[in-house]
Amino acid sequence: MTKSTPHIEPNDVPIAKTVLMPGDPLRAKYIADHYLDNVEQFNSVRNMFGYTGTYKGKTVSVMGSGMGMPSIGIYSYELYNFFDVETIIRVGSCGALQPQINLYDLIIAQAASTNSNYVDQYNIPGHYAPIADFNLMVKAKQYADQLGATVHVGNVLSSDTFYNADTQFNDQWQQMGILGIEMESAALYLNAVHAGRQALGIFTVSDHILRDEATTAEERQNAFTQMMEVALEIAE
Ligand code: HPA
């Protein structure tokens, strides 16, 4: 195991086999403060805070990923390939793209379609479909059901753009059954499979792209709690 990388300097604080990754590093701090015991900080490079602690006796880490595929691409690559991390669970928000989905629902990303060329680096002679780890996905769905969450499982879009110049953009992806749009999971799934590791993305719906609805930070808390309980429960 590497001692440090250009973006992660743990200074001998261990990183767990499972890392939860919200986009926002302050969200990582919030998760560590509110859900984990025995917390130690393992990263502060570029303020991309990372923490290791315990949840119901299991050792779990949590670290921000930043926004977008280049950012999560760097952090997840280093965690998998230099720090022997087995599983990364992205815990994020997404914009819903189907009428049957409502604000605060949970979405589990079975697959992550993308308009990014992140996959081109592998020189695959075709179009690779980045998918979640099946076992993690099944466990997440079962536990979300147990919690009584409204949960949708399917294809999300990992988009390189938050603001789209093309006015047809959302309609075309909606037509292809995309449940919601976020900006990171495809790169995470690609890094996971390339390293022979596992990944899953779980999201709370923070806005509705079709209906132009948005949540407030306060209102998101309940859905966020369900998402966190699912992620922490399936962490090994
Ligand atoms: N688009 C992209 N990423 C997002 C969105 C969105 O509407 N909502 C939350 N993350």
Residues whose N, C-alpha, C, O or C-beta is under 5 A from the ligand:
A	BS01	HPA	S93 C94 G95 T161 F162 I181 E182 M183
